[in-house]
Amino acid sequence: MRRRRTLRPDEEELWQAVARTAQPLHARPAPAPVPPEPAAPASSPPRAEPKPLPPLRLGTQTSTRPHDLAPTLREQIAAHPLKMDAKQFARMSRGRIAPQARIDLHGMTLAEAHPELMHFILDAHRQGMRLVLVITGKGKVRDEGGPIPTRTGVLRHQVPQWLRLPPLGPLVQQVAEAHLKHGGMGAYYVYLRRG
């Protein structure tokens, strides 16, 4: 024998609305509507009293903690695992290997620089080059002192991301900040995979 399902409150309400509009076929007294049970009042947890703030004096330091900013570009690049020979990487980082080609993106907008970089890397890989230099420049300081700090050097921050994404990512083995004699913080060594 199948068990009968009871109606949920919203279904009961809908049924009562339909039943009120129905015409009975045989005269029979309509059942009295069942009043809905009153909802139990929701008990809210007691609120903790807020702690009063110490008085603020003009010119005093409110926090001794440094701002929790994103890691520097140098830290982000260094965090990527070493994918090339360690001795070769050390020689490259010290500027002891001369780049086989270079591109200067300094002064270009993002829209101009991206296709130039793609063309340059694809062409260098096609020619069998291993080490190329990408010059981005250090960037201009554009921080107006607002509450949200702005990064210096839009291209300098964007180029490593472009080098990790397709179609360039599969061709690039390692990206490192260039040695001072090749541009330092304003340039990158890009070590390409063999073709």
Secondary structure, DSSP 8 states (H G I E B T S, - for coil): --------HHHHHHHHHHHHH---SS-------------------------------TT--S--S-------HHHHHHHS---S-HHHHHHHHTT-S--SEEEE-TT--HHHHHHHHHHHHHHHHHTT--EEEEE---------S-SS---S-HHHHHHHHHHHSTTTGGGEEEEEE--GGGTGGGEEEEEE---
